[in-house]
Amino acid sequence: MKSILTASAAAVLLTAGSAMAWEGRTVACFDNVWVGPTYSAKNVLVMPAKEQYEKKNGRVELVRYAAVYRQHKSLKTKGMWVMKEISCG
């Protein structure tokens, strides 16, 4: 009688074990990718553009100087690791 109960208990465990060993199918694959920080930049005028007359080589020339700007950067988002989808093949 004990052998019949043991055999039936083993059969129940084997069928339950095979149901638990089911494997799913791969839907997508991902890789970790580093995305650097982003900044916002604002240009600050240091010296405006100007034109002035200068004596060069015995003649008078009109010389134009471009404006000078200083760039002020501020951090918008920090760098982070993101999951990027890749092919599974």
Secondary structure, DSSP 8 states (H G I E B T S, - for coil): -HHHHHHHHHHHHHHHHHHHT-------EEEEEEE--EEEEEEEEEE--EEEEEEETTEEEEEEE--EEEEEEEEEE--EEEEEEE---
